[in-house]
């Protein structure tokens, strides 16, 4: 059970619906880390903007995912570990 209501992308409308659709187009899926902030389209827009800005950094995507996996393991965050394992498999890291 989640503590924060997750917005169903199929039921989302307006700005939240548009941003969730864009998230799916870019990521191939809509993670819960996008569905939760969709409760406030402004928060979702900020989250997606931050995510996009971080992708423009100097570290290669594969290294960023390896770091994310390590941090997820250290933090014992099963959700993050699962999500980044999925992404790393798509990137053929594991």
Biopython code that builds the backbone (N, CA, C, O; Angstrom):
import numpy as np
from Bio.PDB.StructureBuilder import StructureBuilder

atoms = [
    (1, "UNK", "N", (0.844, -1.174, 0.000)),
    (1, "UNK", "CA", (0.000, 0.000, 0.000)),
    (1, "UNK", "C", (0.894, 1.244, 0.000)),
    (1, "UNK", "O", (1.845, 1.333, 0.777)),
    (2, "UNK", "N", (0.587, 2.183, -0.859)),
    (2, "UNK", "CA", (1.370, 3.408, -0.926)),
    (2, "UNK", "C", (0.820, 4.436, 0.047)),
    (2, "UNK", "O", (-0.363, 4.415, 0.387)),
    (3, "UNK", "N", (1.680, 5.326, 0.486)),
    (3, "UNK", "CA", (1.263, 6.401, 1.388)),
    (3, "UNK", "C", (0.777, 7.613, 0.609)),
    (3, "UNK", "O", (-0.012, 8.415, 1.110)),
    (4, "UNK", "N", (1.253, 7.735, -0.607)),
    (4, "UNK", "CA", (0.872, 8.845, -1.471)),
    (4, "UNK", "C", (0.079, 8.252, -2.630)),
    (4, "UNK", "O", (0.483, 7.259, -3.235)),
    (5, "UNK", "N", (-1.041, 8.872, -2.922)),
    (5, "UNK", "CA", (-1.871, 8.396, -4.028)),
    (5, "UNK", "C", (-1.094, 8.497, -5.337)),
    (5, "UNK", "O", (-0.546, 9.552, -5.657)),
    (6, "UNK", "N", (-1.047, 7.407, -6.089)),
    (6, "UNK", "CA", (-0.385, 7.397, -7.390)),
    (6, "UNK", "C", (-1.423, 7.677, -8.461)),
    (6, "UNK", "O", (-2.469, 7.030, -8.505)),
    (7, "UNK", "N", (-1.137, 8.626, -9.314)),
    (7, "UNK", "CA", (-2.055, 8.985, -10.373)),
    (7, "UNK", "C", (-2.016, 7.924, -11.472)),
    (7, "UNK", "O", (-0.945, 7.573, -11.967)),
    (8, "UNK", "N", (-3.169, 7.425, -11.845)),
    (8, "UNK", "CA", (-3.270, 6.466, -12.939)),
    (8, "UNK", "C", (-3.103, 7.235, -14.247)),
    (8, "UNK", "O", (-3.933, 8.088, -14.561)),
    (9, "UNK", "N", (-2.057, 6.956, -15.013)),
    (9, "UNK", "CA", (-1.832, 7.695, -16.260)),
    (9, "UNK", "C", (-3.025, 7.655, -17.211)),
    (9, "UNK", "O", (-3.261, 8.617, -17.941)),
    (10, "UNK", "N", (-3.779, 6.556, -17.214)),
    (10, "UNK", "CA", (-4.937, 6.443, -18.094)),
    (10, "UNK", "C", (-6.055, 7.398, -17.683)),
    (10, "UNK", "O", (-6.873, 7.792, -18.515)),
    (11, "UNK", "N", (-6.093, 7.771, -16.405)),
    (11, "UNK", "CA", (-7.135, 8.660, -15.904)),
    (11, "UNK", "C", (-6.665, 10.102, -15.773)),
    (11, "UNK", "O", (-7.469, 10.996, -15.510)),
    (12, "UNK", "N", (-5.372, 10.334, -15.953)),
    (12, "UNK", "CA", (-4.826, 11.688, -15.792)),
    (12, "UNK", "C", (-5.244, 12.567, -16.959)),
    (12, "UNK", "O", (-5.275, 12.136, -18.112)),
    (13, "UNK", "N", (-5.559, 13.796, -16.630)),
    (13, "UNK", "CA", (-5.919, 14.724, -17.692)),
    (13, "UNK", "C", (-5.130, 16.026, -17.534)),
    (13, "UNK", "O", (-4.392, 16.205, -16.566)),
    (14, "UNK", "N", (-5.295, 16.907, -18.480)),
    (14, "UNK", "CA", (-4.629, 18.192, -18.424)),
    (14, "UNK", "C", (-3.117, 18.072, -18.435)),
    (14, "UNK", "O", (-2.549, 17.201, -19.093)),
    (15, "UNK", "N", (-2.482, 18.961, -17.694)),
    (15, "UNK", "CA", (-1.023, 19.025, -17.660)),
    (15, "UNK", "C", (-0.395, 17.740, -17.132)),
    (15, "UNK", "O", (0.616, 17.276, -17.658)),
    (16, "UNK", "N", (-0.999, 17.166, -16.090)),
    (16, "UNK", "CA", (-0.448, 15.922, -15.527)),
    (16, "UNK", "C", (-0.499, 14.807, -16.557)),
    (16, "UNK", "O", (0.462, 14.050, -16.697)),
    (17, "UNK", "N", (-1.602, 14.695, -17.277)),
    (17, "UNK", "CA", (-1.724, 13.661, -18.306)),
    (17, "UNK", "C", (-0.702, 13.833, -19.410)),
    (17, "UNK", "O", (-0.106, 12.861, -19.873)),
    (18, "UNK", "N", (-0.499, 15.079, -19.833)),
    (18, "UNK", "CA", (0.487, 15.364, -20.884)),
    (18, "UNK", "C", (1.895, 15.009, -20.418)),
    (18, "UNK", "O", (2.673, 14.411, -21.161)),
    (19, "UNK", "N", (2.215, 15.383, -19.175)),
    (19, "UNK", "CA", (3.560, 15.125, -18.661)),
    (19, "UNK", "C", (3.804, 13.637, -18.430)),
    (19, "UNK", "O", (4.908, 13.147, -18.666)),
    (20, "UNK", "N", (2.792, 12.922, -17.975)),
    (20, "UNK", "CA", (2.947, 11.472, -17.799)),
    (20, "UNK", "C", (3.116, 10.782, -19.147)),
    (20, "UNK", "O", (3.900, 9.842, -19.272)),
    (21, "UNK", "N", (2.384, 11.246, -20.152)),
    (21, "UNK", "CA", (2.531, 10.678, -21.499)),
    (21, "UNK", "C", (3.935, 10.941, -22.029)),
    (21, "UNK", "O", (4.538, 10.069, -22.654)),
    (22, "UNK", "N", (4.458, 12.145, -21.780)),
    (22, "UNK", "CA", (5.816, 12.469, -22.213)),
    (22, "UNK", "C", (6.839, 11.615, -21.474)),
    (22, "UNK", "O", (7.851, 11.211, -22.046)),
    (23, "UNK", "N", (6.571, 11.343, -20.203)),
    (23, "UNK", "CA", (7.464, 10.490, -19.421)),
    (23, "UNK", "C", (7.519, 9.103, -20.026)),
    (23, "UNK", "O", (8.597, 8.524, -20.162)),
    (24, "UNK", "N", (6.363, 8.563, -20.390)),
    (24, "UNK", "CA", (6.325, 7.224, -20.990)),
    (24, "UNK", "C", (7.059, 7.212, -22.319)),
    (24, "UNK", "O", (7.748, 6.244, -22.642)),
    (25, "UNK", "N", (6.918, 8.270, -23.083)),
    (25, "UNK", "CA", (7.581, 8.343, -24.385)),
    (25, "UNK", "C", (9.102, 8.355, -24.208)),
    (25, "UNK", "O", (9.820, 7.702, -24.965)),
    (26, "UNK", "N", (9.583, 9.086, -23.227)),
    (26, "UNK", "CA", (11.029, 9.202, -23.010)),
    (26, "UNK", "C", (11.601, 7.968, -22.322)),
    (26, "UNK", "O", (12.658, 7.474, -22.714)),
    (27, "UNK", "N", (10.906, 7.464, -21.292)),
    (27, "UNK", "CA", (11.450, 6.380, -20.477)),
    (27, "UNK", "C", (10.944, 5.010, -20.891)),
    (27, "UNK", "O", (11.516, 3.999, -20.483)),
    (28, "UNK", "N", (9.898, 4.949, -21.682)),
    (28, "UNK", "CA", (9.334, 3.674, -22.068)),
    (28, "UNK", "C", (8.358, 3.111, -21.055)),
    (28, "UNK", "O", (7.699, 2.105, -21.316)),
    (29, "UNK", "N", (8.262, 3.749, -19.905)),
    (29, "UNK", "CA", (7.348, 3.342, -18.834)),
    (29, "UNK", "C", (7.131, 4.563, -17.949)),
    (29, "UNK", "O", (7.828, 5.570, -18.073)),
    (30, "UNK", "N", (6.166, 4.457, -17.065)),
    (30, "UNK", "CA", (5.919, 5.546, -16.120)),
    (30, "UNK", "C", (6.168, 5.011, -14.718)),
    (30, "UNK", "O", (5.331, 4.294, -14.171)),
    (31, "UNK", "N", (7.316, 5.353, -14.129)),
    (31, "UNK", "CA", (7.612, 4.848, -12.786)),
    (31, "UNK", "C", (6.757, 5.546, -11.729)),
    (31, "UNK", "O", (6.213, 6.626, -11.960)),
    (32, "UNK", "N", (6.652, 4.908, -10.575)),
    (32, "UNK", "CA", (5.901, 5.509, -9.470)),
    (32, "UNK", "C", (6.483, 6.855, -9.063)),
    (32, "UNK", "O", (5.770, 7.706, -8.530)),
    (33, "UNK", "N", (7.773, 7.053, -9.311)),
    (33, "UNK", "CA", (8.397, 8.334, -8.971)),
    (33, "UNK", "C", (7.889, 9.459, -9.856)),
    (33, "UNK", "O", (8.184, 10.624, -9.589)),
    (34, "UNK", "N", (7.140, 9.146, -10.892)),
    (34, "UNK", "CA", (6.464, 10.163, -11.697)),
    (34, "UNK", "C", (4.974, 10.189, -11.382)),
    (34, "UNK", "O", (4.344, 11.245, -11.456)),
    (35, "UNK", "N", (4.405, 9.042, -11.032)),
    (35, "UNK", "CA", (2.970, 8.983, -10.734)),
    (35, "UNK", "C", (2.626, 9.716, -9.440)),
    (35, "UNK", "O", (1.559, 10.323, -9.341)),
    (36, "UNK", "N", (3.503, 9.667, -8.463)),
    (36, "UNK", "CA", (3.232, 10.348, -7.191)),
    (36, "UNK", "C", (3.254, 11.874, -7.349)),
    (36, "UNK", "O", (2.308, 12.534, -6.920)),
    (37, "UNK", "N", (4.298, 12.454, -7.951)),
    (37, "UNK", "CA", (4.278, 13.913, -8.095)),
    (37, "UNK", "C", (3.222, 14.417, -9.071)),
    (37, "UNK", "O", (2.975, 15.621, -9.138)),
    (38, "UNK", "N", (2.594, 13.517, -9.831)),
    (38, "UNK", "CA", (1.540, 13.930, -10.753)),
    (38, "UNK", "C", (0.309, 14.444, -10.013)),
    (38, "UNK", "O", (-0.588, 15.020, -10.629)),
    (39, "UNK", "N", (0.260, 14.239, -8.687)),
    (39, "UNK", "CA", (-0.810, 14.826, -7.886)),
    (39, "UNK", "C", (-0.799, 16.341, -8.000)),
    (39, "UNK", "O", (-1.835, 16.990, -7.848)),
    (40, "UNK", "N", (0.371, 16.901, -8.267)),
    (40, "UNK", "CA", (0.514, 18.340, -8.502)),
    (40, "UNK", "C", (1.298, 18.497, -9.796)),
    (40, "UNK", "O", (2.502, 18.242, -9.818)),
    (41, "UNK", "N", (0.641, 18.911, -10.877)),
    (41, "UNK", "CA", (1.355, 19.051, -12.145)),
    (41, "UNK", "C", (2.610, 19.923, -12.047)),
    (41, "UNK", "O", (3.580, 19.687, -12.768)),
    (42, "UNK", "N", (2.603, 20.918, -11.171)),
    (42, "UNK", "CA", (3.787, 21.776, -11.006)),
    (42, "UNK", "C", (4.953, 20.977, -10.420)),
    (42, "UNK", "O", (6.100, 21.153, -10.830)),
    (43, "UNK", "N", (4.653, 20.103, -9.465)),
    (43, "UNK", "CA", (5.703, 19.268, -8.868)),
    (43, "UNK", "C", (6.236, 18.286, -9.903)),
    (43, "UNK", "O", (7.446, 18.091, -10.014)),
    (44, "UNK", "N", (5.334, 17.668, -10.659)),
    (44, "UNK", "CA", (5.765, 16.722, -11.696)),
    (44, "UNK", "C", (6.623, 17.427, -12.738)),
    (44, "UNK", "O", (7.645, 16.891, -13.166)),
    (45, "UNK", "N", (6.218, 18.614, -13.144)),
    (45, "UNK", "CA", (6.992, 19.367, -14.126)),
    (45, "UNK", "C", (8.393, 19.666, -13.583)),
    (45, "UNK", "O", (9.381, 19.541, -14.307)),
    (46, "UNK", "N", (8.476, 20.060, -12.312)),
    (46, "UNK", "CA", (9.779, 20.324, -11.694)),
    (46, "UNK", "C", (10.633, 19.074, -11.602)),
    (46, "UNK", "O", (11.832, 19.113, -11.879)),
    (47, "UNK", "N", (10.011, 17.949, -11.209)),
    (47, "UNK", "CA", (10.728, 16.679, -11.109)),
    (47, "UNK", "C", (11.286, 16.269, -12.462)),
    (47, "UNK", "O", (12.451, 15.888, -12.573)),
    (48, "UNK", "N", (10.444, 16.347, -13.495)),
    (48, "UNK", "CA", (10.888, 15.946, -14.828)),
    (48, "UNK", "C", (11.948, 16.901, -15.364)),
    (48, "UNK", "O", (12.864, 16.487, -16.075)),
    (49, "UNK", "N", (11.820, 18.183, -15.021)),
    (49, "UNK", "CA", (12.844, 19.152, -15.419)),
    (49, "UNK", "C", (14.180, 18.855, -14.760)),
    (49, "UNK", "O", (15.224, 18.920, -15.409)),
    (50, "UNK", "N", (14.150, 18.527, -13.466)),
    (50, "UNK", "CA", (15.377, 18.180, -12.759)),
    (50, "UNK", "C", (15.988, 16.910, -13.353)),
    (50, "UNK", "O", (17.196, 16.836, -13.574)),
    (51, "UNK", "N", (15.145, 15.922, -13.607)),
    (51, "UNK", "CA", (15.621, 14.667, -14.200)),
    (51, "UNK", "C", (16.297, 14.941, -15.545)),
    (51, "UNK", "O", (17.366, 14.403, -15.831)),
    (52, "UNK", "N", (15.675, 15.769, -16.353)),
    (52, "UNK", "CA", (16.241, 16.113, -17.657)),
    (52, "UNK", "C", (17.546, 16.869, -17.539)),
    (52, "UNK", "O", (18.478, 16.633, -18.307)),
    (53, "UNK", "N", (17.619, 17.783, -16.574)),
    (53, "UNK", "CA", (18.841, 18.559, -16.380)),
    (53, "UNK", "C", (19.993, 17.663, -15.931)),
    (53, "UNK", "O", (21.127, 17.829, -16.379)),
    (54, "UNK", "N", (19.700, 16.721, -15.052)),
    (54, "UNK", "CA", (20.752, 15.820, -14.574)),
    (54, "UNK", "C", (21.261, 14.913, -15.688)),
    (54, "UNK", "O", (22.429, 14.527, -15.688)),
    (55, "UNK", "N", (20.390, 14.572, -16.637)),
    (55, "UNK", "CA", (20.828, 13.755, -17.769)),
    (55, "UNK", "C", (21.844, 14.488, -18.633)),
    (55, "UNK", "O", (22.608, 13.862, -19.367)),
    (56, "UNK", "N", (21.852, 15.812, -18.547)),
    (56, "UNK", "CA", (22.781, 16.610, -19.350)),
    (56, "UNK", "C", (24.141, 16.794, -18.702)),
    (56, "UNK", "O", (24.960, 17.570, -19.193)),
    (57, "UNK", "N", (24.393, 16.091, -17.608)),
    (57, "UNK", "CA", (25.679, 16.214, -16.912)),
    (57, "UNK", "C", (26.806, 15.536, -17.672)),
    (57, "UNK", "O", (26.615, 15.027, -18.776)),
    (58, "UNK", "N", (27.972, 15.537, -17.067)),
    (58, "UNK", "CA", (29.162, 15.009, -17.738)),
    (58, "UNK", "C", (29.335, 13.501, -17.567)),
    (58, "UNK", "O", (30.115, 12.890, -18.298)),
    (59, "UNK", "N", (28.626, 12.891, -16.620)),
    (59, "UNK", "CA", (28.785, 11.454, -16.425)),
    (59, "UNK", "C", (27.988, 10.687, -17.469)),
    (59, "UNK", "O", (26.838, 11.035, -17.741)),
    (60, "UNK", "N", (28.570, 9.658, -18.055)),
    (60, "UNK", "CA", (27.824, 8.827, -19.007)),
    (60, "UNK", "C", (26.658, 8.124, -18.312)),
    (60, "UNK", "O", (26.715, 7.842, -17.115)),
    (61, "UNK", "N", (25.610, 7.850, -19.069)),
    (61, "UNK", "CA", (24.399, 7.224, -18.518)),
    (61, "UNK", "C", (24.712, 5.907, -17.807)),
    (61, "UNK", "O", (24.160, 5.638, -16.741)),
    (62, "UNK", "N", (25.586, 5.088, -18.381)),
    (62, "UNK", "CA", (25.908, 3.796, -17.770)),
    (62, "UNK", "C", (26.545, 3.984, -16.391)),
    (62, "UNK", "O", (26.231, 3.245, -15.458)),
    (63, "UNK", "N", (27.429, 4.962, -16.261)),
    (63, "UNK", "CA", (28.066, 5.218, -14.969)),
    (63, "UNK", "C", (27.046, 5.757, -13.972)),
    (63, "UNK", "O", (27.077, 5.390, -12.797)),
    (64, "UNK", "N", (26.143, 6.623, -14.424)),
    (64, "UNK", "CA", (25.092, 7.140, -13.533)),
    (64, "UNK", "C", (24.244, 5.997, -12.989)),
    (64, "UNK", "O", (23.887, 5.996, -11.811)),
    (65, "UNK", "N", (23.921, 5.031, -13.831)),
    (65, "UNK", "CA", (23.115, 3.899, -13.373)),
    (65, "UNK", "C", (23.892, 3.020, -12.404)),
    (65, "UNK", "O", (23.326, 2.515, -11.433)),
    (66, "UNK", "N", (25.162, 2.835, -12.654)),
    (66, "UNK", "CA", (25.977, 2.045, -11.709)),
    (66, "UNK", "C", (26.027, 2.728, -10.343)),
    (66, "UNK", "O", (25.940, 2.066, -9.309)),
    (67, "UNK", "N", (26.168, 4.042, -10.345)),
    (67, "UNK", "CA", (26.172, 4.792, -9.088)),
    (67, "UNK", "C", (24.817, 4.661, -8.403)),
    (67, "UNK", "O", (24.748, 4.451, -7.192)),
    (68, "UNK", "N", (23.735, 4.785, -9.180)),
    (68, "UNK", "CA", (22.391, 4.664, -8.615)),
    (68, "UNK", "C", (22.175, 3.282, -8.000)),
    (68, "UNK", "O", (21.558, 3.163, -6.942)),
    (69, "UNK", "N", (22.675, 2.248, -8.652)),
    (69, "UNK", "CA", (22.572, 0.899, -8.102)),
    (69, "UNK", "C", (23.326, 0.788, -6.779)),
    (69, "UNK", "O", (22.822, 0.204, -5.819)),
    (70, "UNK", "N", (24.521, 1.341, -6.732)),
    (70, "UNK", "CA", (25.328, 1.284, -5.505)),
    (70, "UNK", "C", (24.640, 2.043, -4.370)),
    (70, "UNK", "O", (24.579, 1.551, -3.243)),
    (71, "UNK", "N", (24.131, 3.221, -4.659)),
    (71, "UNK", "CA", (23.454, 4.016, -3.634)),
    (71, "UNK", "C", (22.186, 3.314, -3.163)),
    (71, "UNK", "O", (21.881, 3.314, -1.971)),
    (72, "UNK", "N", (21.452, 2.720, -4.088)),
    (72, "UNK", "CA", (20.239, 1.980, -3.723)),
    (72, "UNK", "C", (20.568, 0.821, -2.798)),
    (72, "UNK", "O", (19.841, 0.550, -1.843)),
    (73, "UNK", "N", (21.657, 0.146, -3.083)),
    (73, "UNK", "CA", (22.085, -0.983, -2.251)),
    (73, "UNK", "C", (22.494, -0.490, -0.862)),
    (73, "UNK", "O", (22.093, -1.070, 0.146)),
    (74, "UNK", "N", (23.286, 0.573, -0.810)),
    (74, "UNK", "CA", (23.733, 1.121, 0.482)),
    (74, "UNK", "C", (22.542, 1.588, 1.307)),
    (74, "UNK", "O", (22.495, 1.370, 2.518)),
    (75, "UNK", "N", (21.575, 2.235, 0.647)),
    (75, "UNK", "CA", (20.388, 2.744, 1.337)),
    (75, "UNK", "C", (19.355, 1.661, 1.638)),
    (75, "UNK", "O", (18.380, 1.903, 2.349)),
    (76, "UNK", "N", (19.575, 0.471, 1.095)),
    (76, "UNK", "CA", (18.650, -0.649, 1.257)),
    (76, "UNK", "C", (17.237, -0.278, 0.793)),
    (76, "UNK", "O", (16.239, -0.632, 1.421)),
    (77, "UNK", "N", (17.192, 0.440, -0.315)),
    (77, "UNK", "CA", (15.905, 0.851, -0.885)),
    (77, "UNK", "C", (15.529, -0.150, -1.969)),
    (77, "UNK", "O", (16.051, -0.096, -3.083)),
    (78, "UNK", "N", (14.627, -1.056, -1.641)),
    (78, "UNK", "CA", (14.270, -2.111, -2.589)),
    (78, "UNK", "C", (13.582, -1.544, -3.829)),
    (78, "UNK", "O", (13.768, -2.064, -4.930)),
    (79, "UNK", "N", (12.789, -0.482, -3.661)),
    (79, "UNK", "CA", (12.136, 0.116, -4.831)),
    (79, "UNK", "C", (13.186, 0.672, -5.789)),
    (79, "UNK", "O", (13.157, 0.377, -6.984)),
    (80, "UNK", "N", (14.110, 1.472, -5.269)),
    (80, "UNK", "CA", (15.143, 2.072, -6.124)),
    (80, "UNK", "C", (16.035, 1.002, -6.737)),
    (80, "UNK", "O", (16.405, 1.090, -7.908)),
    (81, "UNK", "N", (16.375, 0.004, -5.954)),
    (81, "UNK", "CA", (17.209, -1.082, -6.468)),
    (81, "UNK", "C", (16.501, -1.795, -7.611)),
    (81, "UNK", "O", (17.118, -2.109, -8.628)),
    (82, "UNK", "N", (15.224, -2.047, -7.448)),
    (82, "UNK", "CA", (14.452, -2.689, -8.505)),
    (82, "UNK", "C", (14.383, -1.813, -9.752)),
    (82, "UNK", "O", (14.597, -2.292, -10.866)),
    (83, "UNK", "N", (14.087, -0.540, -9.562)),
    (83, "UNK", "CA", (13.960, 0.380, -10.702)),
    (83, "UNK", "C", (15.285, 0.521, -11.454)),
    (83, "UNK", "O", (15.307, 0.475, -12.684)),
    (84, "UNK", "N", (16.373, 0.691, -10.728)),
    (84, "UNK", "CA", (17.659, 0.881, -11.400)),
    (84, "UNK", "C", (18.204, -0.427, -11.970)),
    (84, "UNK", "O", (18.970, -0.401, -12.933)),
    (85, "UNK", "N", (17.828, -1.559, -11.401)),
    (85, "UNK", "CA", (18.184, -2.843, -12.006)),
    (85, "UNK", "C", (17.481, -2.980, -13.347)),
    (85, "UNK", "O", (18.078, -3.424, -14.328)),
    (86, "UNK", "N", (16.208, -2.596, -13.383)),
    (86, "UNK", "CA", (15.445, -2.626, -14.641)),
    (86, "UNK", "C", (16.116, -1.739, -15.695)),
    (86, "UNK", "O", (16.312, -2.165, -16.833)),
    (87, "UNK", "N", (16.461, -0.532, -15.321)),
    (87, "UNK", "CA", (17.094, 0.395, -16.265)),
    (87, "UNK", "C", (18.452, -0.132, -16.713)),
    (87, "UNK", "O", (18.799, -0.044, -17.891)),
    (88, "UNK", "N", (19.213, -0.676, -15.781)),
    (88, "UNK", "CA", (20.539, -1.175, -16.153)),
    (88, "UNK", "C", (20.448, -2.375, -17.096)),
    (88, "UNK", "O", (21.319, -2.566, -17.945)),
    (89, "UNK", "N", (19.402, -3.176, -16.948)),
    (89, "UNK", "CA", (19.219, -4.300, -17.880)),
    (89, "UNK", "C", (18.874, -3.802, -19.270)),
    (89, "UNK", "O", (19.337, -4.352, -20.269)),
    (90, "UNK", "N", (18.057, -2.756, -19.331)),
    (90, "UNK", "CA", (17.739, -2.161, -20.624)),
    (90, "UNK", "C", (19.019, -1.635, -21.282)),
    (90, "UNK", "O", (19.198, -1.728, -22.496)),
    (91, "UNK", "N", (19.904, -1.079, -20.444)),
    (91, "UNK", "CA", (21.168, -0.528, -20.952)),
    (91, "UNK", "C", (22.226, -1.609, -21.122)),
    (91, "UNK", "O", (23.353, -1.320, -21.527)),
    (92, "UNK", "N", (21.869, -2.857, -20.815)),
    (92, "UNK", "CA", (22.775, -3.999, -20.948)),
    (92, "UNK", "C", (23.994, -3.881, -20.018)),
    (92, "UNK", "O", (25.110, -4.227, -20.405)),
    (93, "UNK", "N", (23.770, -3.387, -18.780)),
    (93, "UNK", "CA", (24.854, -3.258, -17.807)),
    (93, "UNK", "C", (25.037, -4.526, -16.993)),
    (93, "UNK", "O", (26.109, -4.763, -16.437)),
    (94, "UNK", "N", (23.980, -5.350, -16.921)),
    (94, "UNK", "CA", (24.114, -6.545, -16.081)),
    (94, "UNK", "C", (23.912, -7.797, -16.888)),
    (94, "UNK", "O", (23.988, -8.899, -16.347)),
]
sb = StructureBuilder()
sb.init_structure("model")
sb.init_model(0)
sb.init_chain("A")
sb.init_seg("    ")
for serial, (resi, resn, name, xyz) in enumerate(atoms, 1):
    if name == "N":
        sb.init_residue(resn, " ", resi, " ")
    sb.init_atom(name, np.array(xyz, "f"), 0.0, 1.0, " ", f" {name:<3s}", serial, name[0])
structure = sb.get_structure()
